[in-house]
Amino acid sequence: MSNLKPDNTQDPQLASLLGNLGELIRQARQKVLRAVDTAQVQTCWQIGRHIVEFEQQGARRAEYGKQLLLTLAQSLTTEFGKGFDETNLRKMRLFYQAFPIRDALRLELSWTHYRRLLRVDSDKARTWYMDEAANQNWSSRALERQINTLYYERLLMSRDKAPVMTEAATNIHAMAENPREFIRDPVMLEFLGLPNAGLVQETELEQALIEQLQGFLLELGNGFAFVARQQRISTEGRDFYIDLVFYNYLLKCFVIFDLKRGELTHQDVGQMDMYVRMYDDLKRNAEDGPTVGIILCAQKNESVVRYSVLQGNEQLFASKYKLVLPSEDELRAELDRERAALEERLLNQQTC
């Protein structure tokens, strides 16, 4: 692959122009990501409100009973995908019930943040965690850690709050050195233009990733450099091919990706574990850190993560990616339009 960055060291004016353009692009992408987060939170809240209000109509509730969410999910998933299955609809309903006043929501937080907050039983604690996450700019993982370590409860019980706050801040800062923090979960691949996971083959996804390599690296985080695509590893007379290989200069380690379509399975996890061990044995140099393996899948299966080798393994973790970036104005309409556009493109390719 040719060098991705032109040699502009001899032209300071060109270097300045490129720097300005790059900053504009980065700012624009941040605005788009923030708009998507805001639209998703507002849409999930509205869906929850509509469901609750429908259930509160006596005759309607008696007619559908416990089957309401299942009935809605069957129709919505057919048209809009797994993001609106019964489990997610139940979370949206709970979201509205936990935060019935829309103006009280902190729109700085993502839907992933609010999913974490729904696990907190106490209304006061939930509100406190919400405000702190927004004010302190916690990532969803940082928020999850604070909740799991009972940060709010420990502060209430402590006469001297400074040590508790210092300990919490230190642990959050230390998370920045964790390989998991270099990958956003879910990964935002909006620049790929891949709106429907059910229609996109792994080779199409990989090709799109390569074509948008620079944007992909920016989305992954600082320090990533492209190494290889479909890199072959041979052992005991067998050849294996790793979809994508990067090197992270901050972690000083290789990062290998396996691209999957559909839900994560135990077989996928076992295969990646094998890849990581093989890459460490055959490719990693003495000065390199342990290889990090990442499975990208359309929908992460939490039960697999919980009970598989992924649990507690810092070198291997699952991250689901979003294939659709809806507009901030019409989330559902954008989903429908994008899916139809891809279906038409694929149909045209098949008939040509």
C-alpha positions in Angstrom: 0.0 0.0 0.0 1.3 3.4 -0.8 2.1 6.0 1.8 -1.2 7.5 3.1 0.2 10.8 3.9 1.9 13.1 1.3 5.3 14.5 2.0 4.5 18.1 2.9 7.6 18.8 5.0 9.0 21.1 2.3 6.0 23.3 2.0 4.9 24.9 5.3 1.9 26.6 3.7 0.6 23.3 2.4 1.2 21.7 5.8 -0.7 24.5 7.5 -3.6 24.1 5.0 -3.8 20.3 5.6 -3.7 20.9 9.4 -6.6 23.4 9.1 -8.7 21.0 6.9 -8.0 18.1 9.2 -9.2 20.1 12.2 -12.4 21.1 10.4 -13.1 17.4 9.5 -12.5 16.3 13.1 -14.7 18.9 14.5 -17.5 18.1 12.0 -17.3 14.4 12.8 -17.5 15.2 16.5 -20.6 17.3 15.9 -22.2 14.4 13.8 -21.4 11.9 16.5 -22.9 14.1 19.2 -26.0 14.7 17.0 -26.4 11.0 16.6 -26.1 10.3 20.3 -28.6 13.0 21.1 -31.1 11.8 18.5 -30.7 8.2 19.7 -31.4 9.1 23.3 -34.4 11.3 22.5 -35.8 8.6 20.2 -35.4 5.8 22.8 -37.1 8.0 25.3 -40.0 8.8 23.0 -40.4 5.1 22.1 -40.6 4.3 25.8 -43.1 7.1 26.4 -45.4 5.9 23.6 -45.3 2.3 24.9 -46.1 3.3 28.5 -48.9 5.6 27.4 -50.4 2.8 25.2 -50.2 0.4 28.1 -52.0 2.8 30.4 -55.1 2.6 28.3 -57.1 -0.1 30.1 -58.8 -1.7 27.2 -55.7 -1.7 25.0 -53.6 -3.2 27.8 -56.1 -5.9 28.4 -56.2 -6.7 24.7 -52.4 -7.2 24.2 -51.3 -7.9 27.8 -47.8 -9.2 28.1 -47.5 -9.7 24.4 -47.3 -6.0 23.5 -43.6 -5.8 23.4 -43.3 -9.0 21.5 -45.9 -7.8 19.0 -44.1 -4.5 18.5 -40.7 -6.1 18.3 -41.8 -8.5 15.6 -42.9 -5.6 13.3 -40.1 -3.2 14.2 -37.2 -5.6 13.8 -38.5 -6.7 10.4 -38.4 -3.1 9.2 -35.6 -1.5 11.3 -33.4 -4.3 12.5 -32.3 -5.9 15.8 -31.9 -2.5 17.6 -35.7 -2.6 18.2 -36.1 -6.2 19.5 -38.1 -7.1 22.6 -35.1 -6.7 24.9 -34.3 -3.2 23.7 -37.9 -2.1 23.7 -38.1 -3.2 27.3 -35.1 -1.0 28.1 -36.7 1.9 26.3 -39.8 1.5 28.3 -37.8 1.3 31.5 -35.8 4.4 30.3 -38.9 6.5 30.2 -40.1 5.2 33.5 -36.8 6.0 35.2 -36.6 9.4 33.6 -40.1 10.6 33.0 -39.1 14.3 32.6 -37.4 14.7 29.3 -35.9 18.1 30.2 -34.1 16.4 33.1 -32.1 14.2 30.7 -28.4 15.1 30.2 -28.0 15.0 26.4 -24.2 15.0 26.8 -24.6 11.3 27.6 -25.2 8.5 25.0 -27.7 5.7 25.0 -25.0 3.4 26.2 -24.6 5.6 29.3 -28.3 5.4 30.0 -28.4 1.7 29.7 -25.7 1.6 32.4 -27.8 3.9 34.6 -30.9 1.8 34.3 -29.1 -0.8 36.4 -29.1 1.6 39.4 -32.2 1.0 41.6 -32.1 4.2 43.7 -33.6 7.2 42.0 -31.2 9.6 43.9 -28.1 7.5 43.1 -29.2 7.2 39.4 -29.6 11.0 39.1 -26.3 11.6 40.8 -24.4 9.2 38.5 -26.1 10.8 35.5 -25.0 14.3 36.5 -21.5 13.3 37.5 -21.0 11.4 34.2 -22.1 14.4 32.3 -20.1 16.9 34.4 -16.9 14.9 34.6 -17.1 13.6 31.0 -17.0 10.0 32.0 -17.0 7.4 29.2 -19.7 4.7 29.5 -17.1 2.2 30.8 -15.9 4.7 33.4 -19.5 5.2 34.5 -20.0 1.4 34.7 -16.9 1.1 36.9 -18.1 3.9 39.3 -21.5 2.1 39.6 -19.9 -1.3 40.1 -17.6 0.0 42.9 -20.5 1.8 44.6 -18.8 5.2 44.3 -21.9 7.2 45.3 -22.7 5.0 48.3 -19.0 5.1 49.5 -19.1 8.9 49.2 -22.2 9.1 51.4 -20.7 6.9 54.1 -17.3 8.6 54.1 -16.6 11.4 56.5 -13.4 12.2 54.6 -14.5 12.1 50.9 -11.2 13.2 49.4 -9.5 9.8 49.5 -12.6 8.2 47.9 -12.7 10.8 45.1 -8.9 10.5 44.6 -9.1 6.8 44.3 -12.0 6.9 41.8 -10.2 9.6 39.7 -7.0 7.5 39.7 -8.8 4.4 38.5 -10.6 6.2 35.7 -7.3 7.7 34.6 -5.6 4.3 34.7 -8.3 3.0 32.4 -6.8 5.1 29.6 -3.9 2.7 29.5 -6.2 -0.3 29.1 -6.5 -1.7 25.5 -10.3 -1.7 25.8 -10.3 2.1 26.0 -8.6 2.5 22.7 -11.7 1.0 21.0 -15.1 2.7 21.2 -17.9 0.4 22.0 -20.0 0.5 19.9 -17.6 1.3 17.1 -19.0 4.1 14.9 -18.5 3.1 11.2 -20.7 5.8 9.7 -18.3 6.6 6.9 -18.6 3.1 5.6 -22.2 3.6 4.4 -23.2 0.0 5.5 -26.8 0.4 6.8 -27.9 -3.2 7.1 -25.8 -5.9 8.7 -28.1 -8.6 7.3 -27.2 -7.7 3.7 -23.5 -7.0 4.1 -21.0 -9.9 3.6 -17.8 -10.0 5.6 -15.7 -9.3 2.4 -17.8 -6.2 1.6 -17.3 -4.9 5.2 -13.6 -5.6 5.0 -13.3 -3.9 1.6 -15.1 -0.9 2.9 -12.8 -0.7 5.9 -9.8 -0.7 3.7 -11.2 1.9 1.4 -11.9 4.2 4.3 -8.7 3.3 6.2 -7.7 6.7 7.3 -11.2 7.4 8.7 -11.3 4.1 10.4 -8.0 4.8 12.1 -9.3 8.1 13.4 -12.4 6.4 14.7 -10.4 3.7 16.5 -8.4 6.2 18.4 -4.8 7.6 18.6 -1.8 5.6 17.8 -3.1 3.1 15.2 -1.2 2.3 12.0 -2.2 -0.1 9.3 -0.1 -3.2 8.9 -1.8 -5.8 6.7 -5.0 -7.2 5.3 -5.8 -10.9 5.1 -2.4 -11.6 6.7 -1.5 -15.3 6.4 -0.2 -17.2 9.4 1.0 -20.8 8.7 1.5 -23.4 11.4 1.6 -27.2 11.3 0.8 -27.3 7.6 -2.3 -25.1 7.9 -2.9 -21.5 6.7 -5.0 -19.0 8.6 -5.9 -15.5 7.4 -6.4 -12.6 9.8 -8.8 -10.0 8.4 -7.0 -6.8 9.5 -3.8 -6.1 11.4 -2.8 -2.8 13.0 0.0 -1.7 15.2 -0.7 0.7 18.1 2.3 2.9 18.9 0.8 4.0 22.3 0.2 0.4 23.5 3.2 -0.9 21.6 1.4 -3.9 20.4 -0.3 -5.5 17.4 -4.1 -5.3 17.2 -5.8 -7.9 15.1 -9.4 -7.8 13.9 -11.8 -10.5 12.9 -14.9 -9.2 11.1 -18.1 -11.1 11.7 -21.7 -10.8 10.5 -24.5 -11.5 12.9 -24.2 -12.4 16.6 -21.0 -13.3 18.4 -20.7 -17.1 19.0 -18.5 -19.3 21.2 -16.8 -20.5 18.0 -15.9 -16.9 17.0 -14.4 -16.4 20.5 -12.3 -19.6 20.3 -11.1 -18.7 16.9 -9.9 -15.3 17.9 -8.2 -16.7 21.0 -6.3 -19.1 18.7 -5.3 -16.2 16.4 -4.0 -14.1 19.3 -1.9 -17.0 20.6 -0.6 -17.8 17.1 0.2 -14.1 16.4 2.1 -13.8 19.7 4.1 -17.0 18.9 4.9 -16.3 15.2 4.8 -12.5 14.6 5.3 -10.6 17.9 8.8 -9.3 18.5 10.5 -9.3 21.9 9.9 -5.6 22.5 6.2 -5.7 21.6 3.5 -6.0 24.1 0.9 -8.8 24.1 -1.3 -8.9 21.0 -4.8 -7.5 21.3 -7.6 -9.4 19.5 -10.9 -7.7 18.6 -14.0 -9.3 17.1 -16.2 -6.9 15.3 -19.8 -8.2 15.0 -23.1 -6.7 14.1 -24.6 -7.5 17.5 -22.6 -8.5 20.6 -24.1 -11.4 22.5 -23.7 -10.4 26.1 -24.1 -14.0 27.3 -21.1 -15.1 25.3 -19.0 -12.3 26.7 -20.1 -13.1 30.2 -19.3 -16.9 30.1 -16.6 -17.2 27.5 -12.9 -16.7 27.5 -13.6 -13.0 26.8 -14.5 -12.5 30.5 -11.5 -11.0 32.3 -9.2 -11.4 29.3 -7.7 -8.0 28.5 -6.3 -9.2 25.2 -9.6 -10.3 23.7 -12.9 -8.5 23.9 -15.9 -8.1 21.8 -17.1 -4.8 20.4 -20.2 -4.4 18.4 -20.3 -1.9 15.6 -23.1 0.3 14.3 -23.7 0.0 10.6 -26.1 2.9 10.4 -25.7 6.6 11.2 -29.1 8.1 11.1 -29.7 11.8 10.7 -30.4 13.9 13.7 -33.8 14.8 12.5 -35.5 11.6 11.3 -33.8 8.5 12.9 -36.3 6.0 11.7 -36.8 7.6 8.2 -33.0 7.6 7.7 -32.7 4.0 8.7 -35.4 3.1 6.1 -33.9 5.2 3.3 -30.4 3.9 3.9 -31.4 0.3 4.0 -33.5 0.6 0.8 -30.5 2.3 -0.9 -28.2 -0.5 -0.1 -30.7 -3.1 -1.2 -31.1 -1.3 -4.5 -27.4 -1.1 -5.0 -26.9 -4.8 -4.3 -29.8 -5.7 -6.6 -28.3 -3.6 -9.4 -25.0 -5.4 -8.9 -26.6 -8.8 -9.1 -28.6 -7.9 -12.3 -25.7 -6.2 -14.1 
